[in-house]
Amino acid sequence: MSEYPFEGKIHSDDRINYKTVFSSDGMKIGDVEAAFAESFIVKLEKEGKEIKYEIPRLEIATLIDNEITLKLNANDLNQKYQTSSIDKPM
């Protein structure tokens, strides 16, 4: 059994996997870690923190090449969809 929490749930051939996600105001939110039927998980590692979001697919405004732009700005996204923020040892 894998320790990876999304094992068996990921649509690995999904076209949004491994894309970089940006808010509507141009802030980098992170990279898609897992794609599900209704939502996707985005992970960002910065400044000794790991931040994760679970974002509904309906929030996608554009999907061009390797970038996803969302309909929400960074503040709204943090309030609505941030699921965890973990301090990482440097």
Backbone as XML, in Angstrom:
<?xml version="1.0"?>
<chain id="A" units="angstrom">
  <residue number="1" name="MET">
    <atom name="N" x="0.843" y="-1.189" z="0.000"/>
    <atom name="CA" x="0.000" y="0.000" z="0.000"/>
    <atom name="C" x="0.885" y="1.248" z="0.000"/>
  </residue>
  <residue number="2" name="SER">
    <atom name="N" x="0.560" y="2.159" z="-0.861"/>
    <atom name="CA" x="1.337" y="3.380" z="-0.998"/>
    <atom name="C" x="0.989" y="4.365" z="0.105"/>
  </residue>
  <residue number="3" name="GLU">
    <atom name="N" x="1.977" y="5.177" z="0.492"/>
    <atom name="CA" x="1.723" y="6.236" z="1.460"/>
    <atom name="C" x="1.174" y="7.480" z="0.794"/>
  </residue>
  <residue number="4" name="TYR">
    <atom name="N" x="1.199" y="7.523" z="-0.521"/>
    <atom name="CA" x="0.689" y="8.672" z="-1.254"/>
    <atom name="C" x="-0.833" y="8.691" z="-1.157"/>
  </residue>
  <residue number="5" name="PRO">
    <atom name="N" x="-1.430" y="9.759" z="-0.610"/>
    <atom name="CA" x="-2.867" y="9.745" z="-0.299"/>
    <atom name="C" x="-3.800" y="9.690" z="-1.505"/>
  </residue>
  <residue number="6" name="PHE">
    <atom name="N" x="-3.298" y="10.010" z="-2.711"/>
    <atom name="CA" x="-4.176" y="10.051" z="-3.879"/>
    <atom name="C" x="-4.046" y="8.815" z="-4.753"/>
  </residue>
  <residue number="7" name="GLU">
    <atom name="N" x="-3.278" y="7.809" z="-4.295"/>
    <atom name="CA" x="-3.062" y="6.594" z="-5.077"/>
    <atom name="C" x="-4.403" y="5.972" z="-5.477"/>
  </residue>
  <residue number="8" name="GLY">
    <atom name="N" x="-4.562" y="5.679" z="-6.744"/>
    <atom name="CA" x="-5.780" y="5.051" z="-7.229"/>
    <atom name="C" x="-6.910" y="6.026" z="-7.532"/>
  </residue>
  <residue number="9" name="LYS">
    <atom name="N" x="-6.739" y="7.298" z="-7.203"/>
    <atom name="CA" x="-7.793" y="8.294" z="-7.439"/>
    <atom name="C" x="-7.414" y="9.278" z="-8.532"/>
  </residue>
  <residue number="10" name="ILE">
    <atom name="N" x="-6.160" y="9.277" z="-8.939"/>
    <atom name="CA" x="-5.655" y="10.267" z="-9.878"/>
    <atom name="C" x="-5.948" y="9.837" z="-11.307"/>
  </residue>
  <residue number="11" name="HIS">
    <atom name="N" x="-6.389" y="10.787" z="-12.102"/>
    <atom name="CA" x="-6.554" y="10.571" z="-13.537"/>
    <atom name="C" x="-5.237" y="11.004" z="-14.173"/>
  </residue>
  <residue number="12" name="SER">
    <atom name="N" x="-4.276" y="10.082" z="-14.306"/>
    <atom name="CA" x="-2.921" y="10.440" z="-14.721"/>
    <atom name="C" x="-2.850" y="10.999" z="-16.133"/>
  </residue>
  <residue number="13" name="ASP">
    <atom name="N" x="-3.795" y="10.657" z="-16.981"/>
    <atom name="CA" x="-3.778" y="11.183" z="-18.351"/>
    <atom name="C" x="-4.620" y="12.454" z="-18.480"/>
  </residue>
  <residue number="14" name="ASP">
    <atom name="N" x="-5.069" y="13.000" z="-17.371"/>
    <atom name="CA" x="-5.876" y="14.217" z="-17.377"/>
    <atom name="C" x="-5.046" y="15.377" z="-17.910"/>
  </residue>
  <residue number="15" name="ARG">
    <atom name="N" x="-5.631" y="16.223" z="-18.711"/>
    <atom name="CA" x="-4.870" y="17.299" z="-19.356"/>
    <atom name="C" x="-4.442" y="18.422" z="-18.420"/>
  </residue>
  <residue number="16" name="ILE">
    <atom name="N" x="-4.939" y="18.446" z="-17.178"/>
    <atom name="CA" x="-4.492" y="19.495" z="-16.261"/>
    <atom name="C" x="-3.347" y="19.047" z="-15.352"/>
  </residue>
  <residue number="17" name="ASN">
    <atom name="N" x="-3.011" y="17.770" z="-15.349"/>
    <atom name="CA" x="-1.908" y="17.301" z="-14.504"/>
    <atom name="C" x="-0.604" y="17.998" z="-14.841"/>
  </residue>
  <residue number="18" name="TYR">
    <atom name="N" x="0.147" y="18.327" z="-13.782"/>
    <atom name="CA" x="1.496" y="18.897" z="-13.885"/>
    <atom name="C" x="1.531" y="20.311" z="-14.465"/>
  </residue>
  <residue number="19" name="LYS">
    <atom name="N" x="0.404" y="20.975" z="-14.587"/>
    <atom name="CA" x="0.356" y="22.349" z="-15.079"/>
    <atom name="C" x="0.642" y="23.312" z="-13.915"/>
  </residue>
  <residue number="20" name="THR">
    <atom name="N" x="1.114" y="24.512" z="-14.235"/>
    <atom name="CA" x="1.322" y="25.557" z="-13.251"/>
    <atom name="C" x="0.049" y="26.395" z="-13.178"/>
  </residue>
  <residue number="21" name="VAL">
    <atom name="N" x="-0.371" y="26.705" z="-11.941"/>
    <atom name="CA" x="-1.640" y="27.398" z="-11.718"/>
    <atom name="C" x="-1.384" y="28.825" z="-11.241"/>
  </residue>
  <residue number="22" name="PHE">
    <atom name="N" x="-2.118" y="29.776" z="-11.852"/>
    <atom name="CA" x="-2.028" y="31.181" z="-11.488"/>
    <atom name="C" x="-3.414" y="31.712" z="-11.118"/>
  </residue>
  <residue number="23" name="SER">
    <atom name="N" x="-3.452" y="32.695" z="-10.216"/>
    <atom name="CA" x="-4.710" y="33.358" z="-9.872"/>
    <atom name="C" x="-5.044" y="34.365" z="-10.964"/>
  </residue>
  <residue number="24" name="SER">
    <atom name="N" x="-6.229" y="34.926" z="-10.896"/>
    <atom name="CA" x="-6.653" y="35.907" z="-11.902"/>
    <atom name="C" x="-5.807" y="37.176" z="-11.863"/>
  </residue>
  <residue number="25" name="ASP">
    <atom name="N" x="-5.170" y="37.460" z="-10.709"/>
    <atom name="CA" x="-4.312" y="38.634" z="-10.597"/>
    <atom name="C" x="-2.831" y="38.313" z="-10.842"/>
  </residue>
  <residue number="26" name="GLY">
    <atom name="N" x="-2.560" y="37.144" z="-11.418"/>
    <atom name="CA" x="-1.217" y="36.811" z="-11.862"/>
    <atom name="C" x="-0.292" y="36.171" z="-10.844"/>
  </residue>
  <residue number="27" name="MET">
    <atom name="N" x="-0.768" y="35.884" z="-9.647"/>
    <atom name="CA" x="0.067" y="35.255" z="-8.621"/>
    <atom name="C" x="0.183" y="33.755" z="-8.895"/>
  </residue>
  <residue number="28" name="LYS">
    <atom name="N" x="1.411" y="33.209" z="-8.753"/>
    <atom name="CA" x="1.588" y="31.769" z="-8.915"/>
    <atom name="C" x="1.016" y="31.060" z="-7.692"/>
  </residue>
  <residue number="29" name="ILE">
    <atom name="N" x="0.103" y="30.135" z="-7.929"/>
    <atom name="CA" x="-0.535" y="29.389" z="-6.856"/>
    <atom name="C" x="0.205" y="28.081" z="-6.601"/>
  </residue>
  <residue number="30" name="GLY">
    <atom name="N" x="0.781" y="27.488" z="-7.630"/>
    <atom name="CA" x="1.519" y="26.243" z="-7.477"/>
    <atom name="C" x="1.365" y="25.367" z="-8.706"/>
  </residue>
  <residue number="31" name="ASP">
    <atom name="N" x="1.643" y="24.078" z="-8.528"/>
    <atom name="CA" x="1.544" y="23.109" z="-9.614"/>
    <atom name="C" x="0.489" y="22.064" z="-9.261"/>
  </residue>
  <residue number="32" name="VAL">
    <atom name="N" x="-0.205" y="21.586" z="-10.284"/>
    <atom name="CA" x="-1.229" y="20.564" z="-10.071"/>
    <atom name="C" x="-0.540" y="19.284" z="-9.615"/>
  </residue>
  <residue number="33" name="GLU">
    <atom name="N" x="-0.980" y="18.777" z="-8.466"/>
    <atom name="CA" x="-0.425" y="17.550" z="-7.905"/>
    <atom name="C" x="-1.298" y="16.349" z="-8.238"/>
  </residue>
  <residue number="34" name="ALA">
    <atom name="N" x="-2.604" y="16.560" z="-8.279"/>
    <atom name="CA" x="-3.543" y="15.472" z="-8.560"/>
    <atom name="C" x="-4.809" y="16.049" z="-9.173"/>
  </residue>
  <residue number="35" name="ALA">
    <atom name="N" x="-5.368" y="15.314" z="-10.136"/>
    <atom name="CA" x="-6.597" y="15.757" z="-10.793"/>
    <atom name="C" x="-7.704" y="14.734" z="-10.540"/>
  </residue>
  <residue number="36" name="PHE">
    <atom name="N" x="-8.847" y="15.224" z="-10.116"/>
    <atom name="CA" x="-10.020" y="14.388" z="-9.873"/>
    <atom name="C" x="-11.128" y="14.816" z="-10.823"/>
  </residue>
  <residue number="37" name="ALA">
    <atom name="N" x="-12.235" y="14.121" z="-10.794"/>
    <atom name="CA" x="-13.341" y="14.406" z="-11.700"/>
    <atom name="C" x="-13.899" y="15.823" z="-11.506"/>
  </residue>
  <residue number="38" name="GLU">
    <atom name="N" x="-14.040" y="16.269" z="-10.270"/>
    <atom name="CA" x="-14.672" y="17.565" z="-9.977"/>
    <atom name="C" x="-13.696" y="18.649" z="-9.531"/>
  </residue>
  <residue number="39" name="SER">
    <atom name="N" x="-12.489" y="18.251" z="-9.117"/>
    <atom name="CA" x="-11.539" y="19.221" z="-8.562"/>
    <atom name="C" x="-10.109" y="18.771" z="-8.839"/>
  </residue>
  <residue number="40" name="PHE">
    <atom name="N" x="-9.152" y="19.594" z="-8.378"/>
    <atom name="CA" x="-7.749" y="19.234" z="-8.495"/>
    <atom name="C" x="-6.984" y="19.801" z="-7.309"/>
  </residue>
  <residue number="41" name="ILE">
    <atom name="N" x="-5.887" y="19.137" z="-6.951"/>
    <atom name="CA" x="-5.044" y="19.549" z="-5.836"/>
    <atom name="C" x="-3.846" y="20.307" z="-6.393"/>
  </residue>
  <residue number="42" name="VAL">
    <atom name="N" x="-3.572" y="21.472" z="-5.804"/>
    <atom name="CA" x="-2.436" y="22.292" z="-6.203"/>
    <atom name="C" x="-1.502" y="22.399" z="-5.001"/>
  </residue>
  <residue number="43" name="LYS">
    <atom name="N" x="-0.201" y="22.227" z="-5.258"/>
    <atom name="CA" x="0.803" y="22.302" z="-4.192"/>
    <atom name="C" x="1.814" y="23.393" z="-4.523"/>
  </residue>
  <residue number="44" name="LEU">
    <atom name="N" x="2.131" y="24.206" z="-3.516"/>
    <atom name="CA" x="3.130" y="25.263" z="-3.643"/>
    <atom name="C" x="4.125" y="25.123" z="-2.503"/>
  </residue>
  <residue number="45" name="GLU">
    <atom name="N" x="5.402" y="25.098" z="-2.830"/>
    <atom name="CA" x="6.443" y="25.100" z="-1.808"/>
    <atom name="C" x="7.212" y="26.404" z="-1.931"/>
  </residue>
  <residue number="46" name="LYS">
    <atom name="N" x="7.201" y="27.194" z="-0.850"/>
    <atom name="CA" x="7.941" y="28.467" z="-0.847"/>
    <atom name="C" x="8.269" y="28.875" z="0.576"/>
  </residue>
  <residue number="47" name="GLU">
    <atom name="N" x="9.409" y="29.512" z="0.739"/>
    <atom name="CA" x="9.816" y="30.084" z="2.022"/>
    <atom name="C" x="9.635" y="29.123" z="3.194"/>
  </residue>
  <residue number="48" name="GLY">
    <atom name="N" x="10.016" y="27.861" z="3.003"/>
    <atom name="CA" x="9.926" y="26.890" z="4.085"/>
    <atom name="C" x="8.515" y="26.424" z="4.407"/>
  </residue>
  <residue number="49" name="LYS">
    <atom name="N" x="7.583" y="26.644" z="3.494"/>
    <atom name="CA" x="6.195" y="26.216" z="3.703"/>
    <atom name="C" x="5.721" y="25.370" z="2.536"/>
  </residue>
  <residue number="50" name="GLU">
    <atom name="N" x="4.807" y="24.471" z="2.826"/>
    <atom name="CA" x="4.106" y="23.721" z="1.786"/>
    <atom name="C" x="2.627" y="24.077" z="1.930"/>
  </residue>
  <residue number="51" name="ILE">
    <atom name="N" x="2.067" y="24.633" z="0.879"/>
    <atom name="CA" x="0.665" y="25.050" z="0.898"/>
    <atom name="C" x="-0.085" y="24.239" z="-0.144"/>
  </residue>
  <residue number="52" name="LYS">
    <atom name="N" x="-1.263" y="23.733" z="0.239"/>
    <atom name="CA" x="-2.075" y="22.960" z="-0.699"/>
    <atom name="C" x="-3.475" y="23.555" z="-0.800"/>
  </residue>
  <residue number="53" name="TYR">
    <atom name="N" x="-4.017" y="23.410" z="-1.991"/>
    <atom name="CA" x="-5.369" y="23.886" z="-2.287"/>
    <atom name="C" x="-6.132" y="22.757" z="-2.970"/>
  </residue>
  <residue number="54" name="GLU">
    <atom name="N" x="-7.419" y="22.663" z="-2.698"/>
    <atom name="CA" x="-8.296" y="21.798" z="-3.498"/>
    <atom name="C" x="-9.267" y="22.737" z="-4.210"/>
  </residue>
  <residue number="55" name="ILE">
    <atom name="N" x="-9.131" y="22.805" z="-5.527"/>
    <atom name="CA" x="-9.848" y="23.806" z="-6.323"/>
    <atom name="C" x="-10.822" y="23.113" z="-7.262"/>
  </residue>
  <residue number="56" name="PRO">
    <atom name="N" x="-12.091" y="23.526" z="-7.268"/>
    <atom name="CA" x="-13.053" y="22.959" z="-8.221"/>
    <atom name="C" x="-12.659" y="23.297" z="-9.659"/>
  </residue>
  <residue number="57" name="ARG">
    <atom name="N" x="-12.881" y="22.388" z="-10.561"/>
    <atom name="CA" x="-12.579" y="22.629" z="-11.977"/>
    <atom name="C" x="-13.355" y="23.819" z="-12.533"/>
  </residue>
  <residue number="58" name="LEU">
    <atom name="N" x="-14.500" y="24.113" z="-11.951"/>
    <atom name="CA" x="-15.307" y="25.243" z="-12.422"/>
    <atom name="C" x="-14.615" y="26.584" z="-12.234"/>
  </residue>
  <residue number="59" name="GLU">
    <atom name="N" x="-13.561" y="26.635" z="-11.417"/>
    <atom name="CA" x="-12.825" y="27.887" z="-11.183"/>
    <atom name="C" x="-11.772" y="28.155" z="-12.260"/>
  </residue>
  <residue number="60" name="ILE">
    <atom name="N" x="-11.570" y="27.230" z="-13.201"/>
    <atom name="CA" x="-10.594" y="27.433" z="-14.268"/>
    <atom name="C" x="-11.136" y="28.441" z="-15.276"/>
  </residue>
  <residue number="61" name="ALA">
    <atom name="N" x="-10.364" y="29.506" z="-15.519"/>
    <atom name="CA" x="-10.746" y="30.504" z="-16.525"/>
    <atom name="C" x="-10.130" y="30.132" z="-17.871"/>
  </residue>
  <residue number="62" name="THR">
    <atom name="N" x="-8.820" y="29.829" z="-17.873"/>
    <atom name="CA" x="-8.145" y="29.436" z="-19.117"/>
    <atom name="C" x="-7.158" y="28.309" z="-18.848"/>
  </residue>
  <residue number="63" name="LEU">
    <atom name="N" x="-6.927" y="27.510" z="-19.878"/>
    <atom name="CA" x="-5.944" y="26.426" z="-19.854"/>
    <atom name="C" x="-5.184" y="26.517" z="-21.171"/>
  </residue>
  <residue number="64" name="ILE">
    <atom name="N" x="-3.984" y="27.119" z="-21.106"/>
    <atom name="CA" x="-3.188" y="27.342" z="-22.314"/>
    <atom name="C" x="-1.802" y="26.760" z="-22.083"/>
  </residue>
  <residue number="65" name="ASP">
    <atom name="N" x="-1.390" y="25.869" z="-22.973"/>
    <atom name="CA" x="-0.091" y="25.205" z="-22.880"/>
    <atom name="C" x="0.082" y="24.582" z="-21.495"/>
  </residue>
  <residue number="66" name="ASN">
    <atom name="N" x="1.071" y="25.041" z="-20.737"/>
    <atom name="CA" x="1.334" y="24.452" z="-19.419"/>
    <atom name="C" x="0.848" y="25.320" z="-18.272"/>
  </residue>
  <residue number="67" name="GLU">
    <atom name="N" x="-0.092" y="26.233" z="-18.552"/>
    <atom name="CA" x="-0.570" y="27.147" z="-17.518"/>
    <atom name="C" x="-2.084" y="27.127" z="-17.394"/>
  </residue>
  <residue number="68" name="ILE">
    <atom name="N" x="-2.529" y="27.168" z="-16.148"/>
    <atom name="CA" x="-3.952" y="27.294" z="-15.833"/>
    <atom name="C" x="-4.127" y="28.636" z="-15.135"/>
  </residue>
  <residue number="69" name="THR">
    <atom name="N" x="-5.067" y="29.435" z="-15.595"/>
    <atom name="CA" x="-5.412" y="30.685" z="-14.914"/>
    <atom name="C" x="-6.805" y="30.506" z="-14.328"/>
  </residue>
  <residue number="70" name="LEU">
    <atom name="N" x="-6.934" y="30.878" z="-13.075"/>
    <atom name="CA" x="-8.209" y="30.723" z="-12.371"/>
    <atom name="C" x="-9.042" y="31.997" z="-12.458"/>
  </residue>
  <residue number="71" name="LYS">
    <atom name="N" x="-10.322" y="31.870" z="-12.120"/>
    <atom name="CA" x="-11.237" y="33.004" z="-12.113"/>
    <atom name="C" x="-11.067" y="33.870" z="-10.863"/>
  </residue>
  <residue number="72" name="LEU">
    <atom name="N" x="-10.462" y="33.318" z="-9.808"/>
    <atom name="CA" x="-10.344" y="34.011" z="-8.524"/>
    <atom name="C" x="-8.995" y="34.681" z="-8.347"/>
  </residue>
  <residue number="73" name="ASN">
    <atom name="N" x="-8.975" y="35.773" z="-7.560"/>
    <atom name="CA" x="-7.692" y="36.376" z="-7.204"/>
    <atom name="C" x="-7.078" y="35.588" z="-6.049"/>
  </residue>
  <residue number="74" name="ALA">
    <atom name="N" x="-5.809" y="35.877" z="-5.729"/>
    <atom name="CA" x="-5.065" y="35.098" z="-4.736"/>
    <atom name="C" x="-5.716" y="35.142" z="-3.350"/>
  </residue>
  <residue number="75" name="ASN">
    <atom name="N" x="-6.203" y="36.295" z="-2.910"/>
    <atom name="CA" x="-6.830" y="36.395" z="-1.587"/>
    <atom name="C" x="-8.079" y="35.533" z="-1.477"/>
  </residue>
  <residue number="76" name="ASP">
    <atom name="N" x="-8.960" y="35.618" z="-2.478"/>
    <atom name="CA" x="-10.180" y="34.803" z="-2.463"/>
    <atom name="C" x="-9.851" y="33.319" z="-2.502"/>
  </residue>
  <residue number="77" name="LEU">
    <atom name="N" x="-8.848" y="32.962" z="-3.273"/>
    <atom name="CA" x="-8.438" y="31.570" z="-3.394"/>
    <atom name="C" x="-7.943" y="31.030" z="-2.048"/>
  </residue>
  <residue number="78" name="ASN">
    <atom name="N" x="-7.116" y="31.825" z="-1.356"/>
    <atom name="CA" x="-6.620" y="31.401" z="-0.042"/>
    <atom name="C" x="-7.759" y="31.205" z="0.947"/>
  </residue>
  <residue number="79" name="GLN">
    <atom name="N" x="-8.725" y="32.091" z="0.933"/>
    <atom name="CA" x="-9.845" y="31.997" z="1.871"/>
    <atom name="C" x="-10.766" y="30.815" z="1.568"/>
  </residue>
  <residue number="80" name="LYS">
    <atom name="N" x="-11.018" y="30.552" z="0.294"/>
    <atom name="CA" x="-11.991" y="29.532" z="-0.085"/>
    <atom name="C" x="-11.428" y="28.121" z="-0.204"/>
  </residue>
  <residue number="81" name="TYR">
    <atom name="N" x="-10.211" y="27.986" z="-0.745"/>
    <atom name="CA" x="-9.759" y="26.664" z="-1.170"/>
    <atom name="C" x="-8.456" y="26.165" z="-0.562"/>
  </residue>
  <residue number="82" name="GLN">
    <atom name="N" x="-7.794" y="26.965" z="0.274"/>
    <atom name="CA" x="-6.570" y="26.465" z="0.896"/>
    <atom name="C" x="-6.934" y="25.371" z="1.889"/>
  </residue>
  <residue number="83" name="THR">
    <atom name="N" x="-6.303" y="24.214" z="1.755"/>
    <atom name="CA" x="-6.625" y="23.087" z="2.626"/>
    <atom name="C" x="-5.577" y="22.840" z="3.691"/>
  </residue>
  <residue number="84" name="SER">
    <atom name="N" x="-4.313" y="23.230" z="3.426"/>
    <atom name="CA" x="-3.279" y="23.048" z="4.442"/>
    <atom name="C" x="-2.110" y="23.979" z="4.200"/>
  </residue>
  <residue number="85" name="SER">
    <atom name="N" x="-1.416" y="24.280" z="5.279"/>
    <atom name="CA" x="-0.190" y="25.066" z="5.243"/>
    <atom name="C" x="0.737" y="24.460" z="6.288"/>
  </residue>
  <residue number="86" name="ILE">
    <atom name="N" x="1.829" y="23.871" z="5.835"/>
    <atom name="CA" x="2.727" y="23.153" z="6.715"/>
    <atom name="C" x="4.112" y="23.789" z="6.653"/>
  </residue>
  <residue number="87" name="ASP">
    <atom name="N" x="4.692" y="24.069" z="7.804"/>
    <atom name="CA" x="6.063" y="24.568" z="7.857"/>
    <atom name="C" x="7.009" y="23.411" z="7.587"/>
  </residue>
  <residue number="88" name="LYS">
    <atom name="N" x="7.955" y="23.638" z="6.681"/>
    <atom name="CA" x="8.957" y="22.628" z="6.333"/>
    <atom name="C" x="10.288" y="23.034" z="6.933"/>
  </residue>
  <residue number="89" name="PRO">
    <atom name="N" x="11.045" y="22.083" z="7.455"/>
    <atom name="CA" x="12.382" y="22.423" z="7.965"/>
    <atom name="C" x="13.294" y="22.869" z="6.834"/>
  </residue>
  <residue number="90" name="MET">
    <atom name="N" x="14.066" y="23.890" z="7.076"/>
    <atom name="CA" x="14.975" y="24.423" z="6.045"/>
    <atom name="C" x="16.254" y="23.627" z="6.000"/>
  </residue>
</chain>
